[in-house]
Amino acid sequence: MEILKSLVPDRLKQRVTISTSGDLLSSSSSLVDFLLPLQEFQFVIEDLADPRRALCAKNKDAAVELKQKGNRCYSSGSYSVALSYYSKALRVAPLEAEDKEKDLVSVLYVNRAAVLYKLDRPVECKRDCDRALRSSPSYAKAWYWRGKANAALEDYGNAVSDLKIANFMETSSAGKKQIESELLIDSEKLTGGPSSLCCNNDDISLNLDEKCEVELECVVTPDKGRGMVSKGEVPPSSLVHIEEPYAAVILKQSRDSNCHYCFDELPADPIPCTLCSIPLYCSENCQVKAGGRILRNRKAAIGNHGDIPRDLKIYIEDVTTEKINEKNLGQFQEHEHECSGANWAAVLPPELVLAGRIIVKALQERGDFLDNPEPKQPLDVCYSYSELPIDTKLESHIYSILLLCCLQRCCSFEIPVNAVSVSRTIILFSQIKVNSMAVVRMKSSDFHCLQDPFGKDLSCIGVNTSSIEQVKVGQAIYARGSLFNHSCKPNIHIYFLSRNLYIRSTEQVSKGHPLELSYGPQTGQRTCQDRLKFLKEEYSFQCRCSGCSTLNLSDLALNAFHCTDPDCNGIVIETEQVYSERNKSQHSVYSERNKSQHSVTINPKSLEPYLEIENLNNLDFEPRGDAQQENVGYCLKCRSYCDLRSPRAAADKAWANIGRLQDKVAAGEMSGNLLHSASESLHLLRLRLHSCNKRIAEAEDILAQAFCMIGDFQSASNHCCASIEILEKLYGPDHIAIGYELLKLLSIKMGSGYLTHPEIADRLGMIFNSYYGPHADKLFPYLRSLRREIGKSAS
């Protein structure tokens, strides 16, 4: 991109960077005329769109080499490494390739199945055997490992059937002898009658059916444009909206860990795309939905084994028949046009690939998005092209031309590259920038694995002291979900199940009141200045929500210092923040006089004792005395003067010391001296910073993790409780951030051997239910395990 930008003449650059949405046709035309004949630009297109030059195409030689490495690791007992090699080989193996007169893909699936069996993963082992058998039904090893997997699952009826077929297919005497030995063992264990011919042992998913009964309507407001409101009262924890994405794409950092279609975490047996080497899917269902091609029966089902009994022939047909009906999927197959092996879909930024998917879907549905003089736009959402930064405008022009050229070569539709198509693609980019959502998964890093009193490792159910965080795995456009406006003090919460968007109310919302979610940090997580900057840079708008236009104590206390008077617990804030809050105060007074919806409120109430005032409008924020403005602060309670230079330097030094402890905790290391030093630094922070300063809460949390590592669960619990106490004042007692902290506290309590904490579990359940409803157990599966352990202890 930087090379192409440098080739654009300064005069043309300036014309593009000062353009508005009304100038797009003109600026696009000029840049198309300049770039298309340019030899350097055509070289870039060749690198991106020519499958012969692609790095993501299939490669038989690479697949065979990876298979051989996997074989060596398997022979040496390095099963986890072998699993990785076989999965990489499957990713690059051509569908029709053969190795030593055997179907290469089938061999790789069977080899991986053998590794999965050695790793005690029988369900995944069986699935890989099924994939191999759909392509090579006469493959004796596939039937053998399938029998082993079924036996491990105690499905001895199917295990016996599998081994009988393997015995018919096997040609070597040594192989037959081994199979017959296994068959004898499983036949003796078979007491449940004949085989059920049931071939699927996948886990039964939770029943998550929940109807959305809130009736919404789109309204227009003077300050925010279109937004969503409810036609009736909305109780807390109500499911407000469910929506599948109009288009979605996985982020680059998640390509090896999450399914490229549903975005769920990949299993141990992921399925690669059959035509290119980039996508991985969690199941054949996701693979086909995305536009991939599944393995087909390309060889005779039973070959020359005509002596196989009829019941086993029926069994073979049942196992090797694909259950997915591709014709009935009835949806846009988003990866299909990227499946030629060309580089562009793997190299270009995710939002560009997302734009490509939207264009192809629009062409598939309408056929006129790019060349009709008055087309119906695929997305009826806002955009802010004129608000884009100067560099972003130039990039959007160049990226639009690149994308259309790549689609032109790889897509079955006729794609024009002209001023009209480029300008519409630029608008689409702007729509994506403003309206796309990050699809997230809840992750919890295990800093330390705890053991329960019975010696069982509980790390699998989330027993740790690490922070639960939202990890971005995909990017998607939700046509109706984009209409919900932002607020730094939201009343709705979004989450994702697979690729679907769910929106749930977190408080009582009156009829006609805006339903608003948070696009980024909320009140209590960052200062107002930081939030405004983030929203302006990321979404190109100036936030005027109640959290940013009225005074609230969380913004004041978040980074506040302690009053110099040891008997006063008042707030001392930096000069820059003082003037920011003063402006909010003036705006609030003006709004109150004009009976605006922005009332002067101070929340949460738990912080009011630190000010003991009714509101901040009565405070004079002007600095007093001869002190320099950038170095002064006044207590908002007792009005004592405080020079912040010394407390700021001391706090920074203490925090650096705690940061070193955090690094050691993350690395799984611990030093008694460092822990002692960090404890002293925390004491110093408590002296210098206000008791509601979020940095103290973060330090308490780090100390909790450290004490948990050395088995001092009482100290860990104390620090975790201290962190919760601070966050309750910043967010309120029922915020989801408190739920995550309660989960840490409960895990620490359980790690200490005391499982009877129903009051913590009940409060945790109440908060999670408010934000996630019945889907909490799906998103946080260890919650069920925690409740089960507590229930056992109580009984």
N, C-alpha and C positions, 0 to 999 in steps of 0.2 A: 504493500500500500504506500509506504513512504517513497519508494522509487517512482511509482506512478504519479504521486502528488508532486514530486520534484520536477517531473517533466512538463507539468502544466504551466504555461506562461503566466507571469504575474498579472497581466491585464485580465486574462480569463479567470484566474483565481479570484481576483477582486470582484469580478462580475458575479461569480458563483456565491462568494461568501456574503455579499450584501443583498442577495436575492431574497424575495419574499415568495409566498405561495403563488401570488399572481404573476411572478416572473419566471416560474419554473419551466414553462415551455421554451422560453427564449434561452435561458441558461443551459437547459438540458440539450437543446439543439446544438448550441455552440460546442459543448464538451463532446457530444457524440461525433460531430464533424471533425474534431481534433484527434480524438483517441482512436477511432476505428481504423484509419489508415496507418496509424503509428506501428512500426515494426515491433517495438518493445512491448506494446500492448498485446499484439497478436501472439508473441512468445508466451506471455502470461496466460492467455486463453488456452494455448496448446498445452501448457503445463497443467492447467486445471481441468480441462475438458476432454483430452485425448486419452482413452482407456489404455492405449499402447504405452503411454508414458507414466501411467499411474502406479503409485506405490501400494494402493489398496486393492489391487486386482488379485485374483487367485493365483497361486504359484505351486505347482506340483512338487518341484524340487525342494522348495522350502518346507513343504508339508512332510515329505519323506524324511528329510534331515531331522526335523523336530520329532517325528515318530521314533526314529532310531535313538535319539537322546532320551526320549521317554522310556524306550525299552531297556536301555542301560540302567536308568534310575530304578525301574521296576525290578530288575534282576538284583540290584544291590539293596533293595528294601527301602529306597527313598520314595515312598509312595506319593507324598504331597508334591514333590518336585516333578515326579512322573505325571501326575494329574495336570500340572500346569503345562507341561510340554504337549501332552495329548490335546488339551483344549486349544492351545495355540496352533497346533497342526490342523485341527478341525476348522479353525478360522480361515486358513489359507488354502485348504485342500479343494481342488476343483471337483464339482459334483460328479463328473463322468470319469475321473481319473482312476487308473488301475495301478497297482503295485504288486509285482510278482503274480500276475494273473488273478488278483483279488481286487474287489472294489475297495479303493483306498479309504473312502469315507466310512464304510461299514467296518473295516478293520480298526480304524481309529475309535469309533464308538465302542466296539467290543473291548479294545485295550483300555479305554477309559472306564468302562464298566467293571473290568477286573480290578482296577485301582480303587474305584469307589467301594467295591466289596471289601477289599483289604482295609479300607479306611472306615469300615462299619457304616456305610451309607447304602443299605440295600434298596431303598426306594429309588434313589437316583441311579443305582446300578441297573435296576430293572427297566427304567425309562430309556437308558442308553441302549440296552439290548433290544428293546422294541424298535428304536430308531434304526438300528442296524438291520433288523429282520424285515422291516418294511422295504428295504432296498435289496437285501440278500436273504430270502426266506430259508435257503438251504445251508446257512452258515451254522455249523455244529457248535462252535464255541459260543455263539450268541445264545443258543438254546441252553447250553451248559451253564453259563453264568446267570441266565435268567432263572434257571432251576435253583441255583445256589441262593440267589436273592430272595426267591419266594420261600425257600426253606428258612432263611434268616427271619423272614416276616411271619413264620409259622403257618404259611399257606401251603401245607404239604400236598394237598390235592393238585394244585397247579404246578408245584415243584416236581411231582412225579411225572406229570404230563410233559413238562419241559425236558426232563432228563430222558424220557422215553424217546422223544423226537430227536434229541441230541444223539442218542445211541444209534438211531436209524441213519442219521446224517454223517456220523463219524466214519472215517475210512480206515484209520490206523487201529491196530489191535491194542496198542498201549492206551490210546484214547478211550476205546470202548471199555477196557478194563477199569479205568478210573471212573468213567460214567456209571458203570454197573455197580461199583462200590458205593457211590453216592446214592444211587437209586435204591439200593437195598436199605440204607439207613433211613431215607425219607419214607419208603414204603412201610417200614416198621412203625414210624411215627404217625402215619396216616390213619386216623380213627374216625374222621368225620365224614366218611362216605366218599362218593366219587367227586371228581373235580367239578368245581362250580363254573369253570371256564370264565371266571371273572378276571379281567386283565388289568384293572386299575386299582392301585392302592394309594392314590394320592390322599393327603390329609383333607378331611372335610372342613371347609371354611366355616367361619362363624356366620350365623344368620344375622345379617346386618340390614335387613329390609326396614326402612323407616320412611314414612311418607312425609313429604313437605306440604304442610297445610297452611302456610302463610301466603296470603295473596298480595303480590307486589304490584306496584305501578311506577313507571318512570315519570318524574316531574322535572321541571326546569326552575332553578333558583337563580336570583340575580348574581350572587357571588361565586357560585360553583358550577353553573351550567346544569347539565342533566345529572340527576341522581335518583336513587331508589328509596321509596318509602313503602310502608305497609298500609293496607287499606283498613286494618284493624289493630287492636292491641296485640303486642307481641310479648309473651311471657319469657322469662329467662330460660336459656338452654333450648329454645325452639329452633328447629331446623328451618332456616329461612330460604335456602336456595341450594340446588344441586345442578351441576352442569358438566357435560363432557367438553373437552377443548375443541375449538374450531380448528386449531392446528397446534402441534407441539413438537418439540425437538429436545433431545438429551443434550446436556452440557458436556464439554470435552473431558472435564475432570472426572466424569461419572461413567465414561464409556466402558470401562473394564469392571465396574462394580454394580451397575444397575441395568435393568432391562431397557432396551432402546425404544420400547413401545409403552409399557405400562409404568416404567420408572421404578418398579419394585426392586429390591435387592436380588441380585442374580443367585441362583442356586449353585450347587457344586457341579452341576451338569448343564451349563448354558448351551443354547443352540445358536450357532452362527448363521448369518445370512448365507444362502446357497450360491449367491452370485458375486458378492464382494466380501472383503475381509474386515469390514469395520463393525457392523451391528452385531450385538449379542442379545438373545431373547431368553426369557425365563421359561417359555413353553412354545410348542408348535402353534398354539392359538394366537399368541402375540406375534409370532413370526409371520403368520399368514395375514393377520390384520394389518401389519405394517407394509405388506406387499411382497414378502418373500415367497420362495417356492419350497415346498416340503419334499422330502424324499419319496420317490415313487417305486413301486414294484417293477423292476426292470428285468427280472429274471423269473424263470418258471418257479412256481410256488414250492413244488416238491421234487423238481428235477426228475431223476430216474428212480426215485424211491417209491415205486408203485406198490410195495408191500406194506406201506403205512396204513394202519387201520382207519376206518372211516371216521370214527369219533376224533382221532387225532388230526385228521385232515380238516375237519370242521374247526378244531381248536387252532390250527395253524392259520386258517383263513380269518378267524376272529382276531387273533393277535396281530396279524400283518395288515389288516385293513385299517386305513386311516379313518379316525372318527370325526375329523373336522370337515365340515361342508363349506368349502370356500365360496360357493355360489350364494350362500345365504348370509354372508357376513354383512352385506349391504352398507358399506361405508367406504370412504376415501382411503385408498392404500397409499400412505404418505411417503414411504420409502421407495416406491416402485420406480419413479423417474430418476432416482439417485443410484440405482442398482447396476449401472453399467460398468462399475469398476473405476470410473473417473475420480480424480482427486478433489474436485471442487466441494463436494458435500462434506468431506472430511477436513478440509483445510480452512475454508472460509468461516467467519464467526457464526456462532449459533443463531443469532438474530437474522443473519442473512439467509441461512438455510431455512429458518422459519418463514421468512418472506417468500422464498422459493416454493415452499409447500403451500402457502396461501394462494400464490399465483396459479399454481397448477390445479389446485382445488377449484378456484374460481373459473378457470378455463374449462375444467371438466363439467362444472355445474352450469355455466352460462355460455362459455365460448367466445365472449366478447369483452373481457375485462380490459385488455391492453390496446385494442384498436377501434372499438366503437366510440364515436364522438361523444356520446352521453351514456356511458356504461353505468350499470348498477354496481355500486361499490361492494366488495365482499364483506367489508367490515363497516358497520354503522357506528363508529366510535370517533372520538375527537382526536385531533393531532395539533402539534404546536411547532410547525416547521420554522416559523419566523423566530421562535425563541431558542432554536438550536444554537450551540456555540459555533464560531466561525469554522474551525477545523472539522467539526461534525458535518456541516453542510457540504463541504468539499468531498469528504469521505462518502457521504450518502450518494452524491452524484456518481462518483467513480464505482462504488460498490454496486449501484443499480445497473450500470452498464455491464460490469463484470457478470453479475448474476444472470441478466437477460441473455448474454452471449453464451454462458454455460448451459442455460435451459434450452437455448436454441439448438445446441448440438446434442443434448442428451434426452430431450423430451419429445414425445410423439406429436405434440401440438406444434403448430407453426407460431413461433415467437418472434414478433417484430422487435427490432432495436432501433427506435427512433425517438424523437422528442416527446411524443405522447406517451409511449410505453415507459420511458425512463422517468418522466415527471410523475406518473402514477405510481411507479415503484418507489420513488423517493417519498411520496406521501404515505405509502404503506410502511416504509421504514419509520417514519415519524409516528405513525399510529402504533407500531410495535413498541417503540421506545416509551411512549406514554402509557400504553395499556397492557403490555404483556406482563405476566406474572411469573415469578420464580416458583416452580413446583419443588416442594421441599420434603425431606424425610427427617424424622426425629432420630437423632443419633446421640449415643452416650458412650464416651470413651472410657474404657476401664483402666483407671490408673492403678487400681489395686484389687485383686480378686480376694474376696472374703470367703470364709468357710462358715457354714452353719454349725450348730452344736453337735450335729451328727457326722461332721466331717465332709459333707457334700459341698462341692463348689457351687456357689450361688451367683457367680458372675453372669451366668446366662439369663438370670431373671432381673438383671439390673442392680444387683447389690454392689454399689460402688459409691464413691463420693465425688464423682466427676459431674460436670455440668451437662445437662441435656441441652442440645442445641439443634437449631434447624439448619440442615445442610441442603444447599441448593443442588438439585440433581437434574432439573429440566427447566425449560422455558416454554410458556404456552400462552395462547390467546383464548380468552373466554369471552365470547361476544356479549353476553348479558352480564356476566360477572364484572366486566370492565366498567359497567355503569355505576357501580357502588363507589361513592366518593370517599376521600380520605379524611381521617381525623386523628390527631395525636392522642385523643381520649376516646377511643372507639367504643361502640356498643355492640359490635359483631366481631366474630372471630372466624378466620378461614383456616381450613386444613385440607389435606388431599388423601383420598383413598385411591391407590393406583394413580391414574391420570385425571380422575374426576375431582372437581372442585366442590367442597362443602362449605356452607356458610351458616353459622349458628349464632344466635343472640346470646350475649353474656350478661344482659341486664334487662329489666322491664323497659320496653320501648312503646311510647304512646302512639296512637293512630296518627298517621301523617308526618311523624317525626323522621328525619333522615336516618337511614341505616348506613352507618359509616364504619369502614375498617381502617386499619393502619397500614400504610404502604411501607413503613420503615420503623424507626425508633419511636416509642410512645413517650408520653409524659412520665418522667421518673427514670427513663433509661438514658436519655441524653438531655443536655440543656436545650432551651428553646432556640438559641442561636445555631447550635449544631444541627438541630432538626430542620430548621428553615434552610440552611445551606444544603443539606442532603437532598431535600425534596426539590429544591430549585435545580440542582445539578442533575438529579436522576430523572425527574418528571416534569421539569420546566414549568413549575407553577409556584406562586407565593402562597404559603399556607395561612389561612385565616380562621382556623378552627378555634374552639374555645380554649384549647390548651396553649395556643400560641397568641391569642388576642386578649386573654384575661390573665390576671395574676393567679398563680398557684404555687403553693409552698414547695412542692416537689422540685420545681425548677430552681428555687432559691437554695434549698438544702442539699441538692445533689452534689455540688462541689464546694460547699461552704466550709469556712474555717471556724474554729472555736473562739468565742469571745475571750479577750485578754483577762477579763475579770473571772477568776476561778469560781465565784459564786453565781455567775450568770451563765445560763445555757443558751444564750441568744446566737443568732446567725450573723456571721460576717462574710460578705461576698466581695468578689473582685470588682474593681471600678467599672470595667467593661460590662459586666453583668448587671451592675446597678443601673446604668443608663438604659440597657435593654429593657429591664423591668419597669423603669420609669416611663418609657415610651408605651409599654403595654398598659400601664396605669392610666396614662392620659387617654389612650384609645378607649379603655374601658369606661372612663368617666364620660367621654363624648358619646359612646354608644348608649350608655345608660340614660343620658339626657335625651337622646333621640329615640328612646325606647326600642333599641336594637335587641336582637336575640342574644347578644353577647352581654350577659349579666356579670356583675362583679362578684365572683365567687372564689373561695379559697378552699381547695381540697388537696389531699385528704384531711379530714378534721383532726386526725391524730397528730398533726404537726403544729396545730395552733398554739399549744402551750409554750412553744419556743419563741413565739412572737408576742402573744397576749395582746393582740390588737384585732380590731374587727376586719379591717382590710388595709391594704398597703397604699391606698390613694392619699392617706393623710401624712405619709412620711415625706420628709424633705431629703432627697437623695444627694443634694449638693454636698461635696466634701468641705470640711471645716479646717481651719488652721492653715499653716504654711506648708504642709506636706505635699509632695508631688502626687498628682492624681493617680498615676499608674502604680503607686506604691501604698495607697491608703485604702482603708475600709472602715466602716462604722457598724457597730453592732446594731441590728435592727430592733433589738429589745431594749437595751439600756443606753444606746447611743455612745458607748465608749469608743475611743479612737484606737485603731490597731494598725501598726505598720506590718504589712503582710510579707515583707521580704524575708525575714528570718523564719517564720512558720512555713512559708512555701519551700524554702531551701531544705529545712529539716524534714518536711513531709516527703519531698522528692527523694532524699537520701534514704529515708526509711523504706519507701516504696521500692526503690531499686534493690534493697536487701531482700525484701519479700519476693520480688521477681526472681531472684536467684534460687530461692526455695521452690518457687513454682516450676522452674526449669528442671530442678532435681526430681520433683514429684512426677513431672511428665515423663522423665527418663527412667522412672522406677528406682531411683537411687535416694539415699537418705543419709544425712550427716547430723549427728547430735548437736555439734557446735552450730551448724547452720540453722537448725530448728530453734535452738536457744536464742540465737541472734535475731531470727525472724520474730520470735515472740516478743523480744524487747522492742523491735521496730514497730510491731503492732501497738504496743503500749504507747510509743511515741506518737503514732498516728492518732490515737485516741486523745492525747493531750493537745495536739495541734489542730486537728480537723474537727468539724462539728460532728456530734454523735450520729447524725443522719447522713453523713457524707458516704456516698456509695463506695468510695475507695476502701473505707473501713470494712464494709460488708464483703467486698471482694477479698480483702486480706484475711478476714475471719474464715472465709470459705477455703482459701489456700491452706491455712493452718489446720482446718478440719481434715483436709485430705492428707496432710503430712502426718498428723497424729494417728489417723486411721492406718496408715502404712506401717507404723511401728506397733500397732495393736493397742494403743491407748484410746479406747473407744469412748471413755468418759470425757476426756479432753476434747476429742473430736466432736462429740455431741454438744458440748458447751459452746464451742466455736460455731457450729452449725446453727444452734439456737440464737446466738448473738447476731449472725447474719440475717436470719429470718426476721428478727425483731426490727432491724433497720429497714429491710425491704418492705415490711408491712407498712411502715410509715411513708415510704416513697410511693408505693403502688396501691395501698389498701390491702385488707386482709384476705380478699378472695381473688386476687389476680393470679393468672396462671404461673407467673414467676414464683409465687409462694408455693404453688403446687409442686414445682420442680424441686424447690428447696426442701419441702416436706418429704419428698421421695428420698432425697439424700439422708435426711434425719432418720427416717424409718429404716433405711438400709444399714445405717450405723448402729442403731439400736439392735437390729437383728444380728449384725456382726458381733456384737458384744455377748450374744447368747440369750437375750431376752426378747421373746417373740410376741409377748402380750402387750401390744400397743394399739388397741382398737380405736382409741380416740384420734391418733395420728392418721390411721388408715381411713377412718370415716371422713375426716376433714379433707384428706387427699382425694378420696373418691368424690366428695361433693364438688371440689374445685374442678377436677378433671371432667366430671359429668357436665358441669356448666359450660365448659369450652368444647368438649368433644362428644357429649352425649353417650349413647351406647357404643360408639365407635372407639372409645378410649381403650378397651381391651384389645382391639385390633391393632391400634397404633402403638400401644405399649403392652405387649403380651406378658411382660413380667408382672404386671399388676395382678393378674389372676393368680400367679404363683405366690406373690406376696400375701394375698388374701387367703390362699389355701394354707400357707404355713402358719399364718396367724390363727386361722380357724382350728387347725390341728392343735395348736398350743392351748387355745381357749377350751377345747373339749377335753 
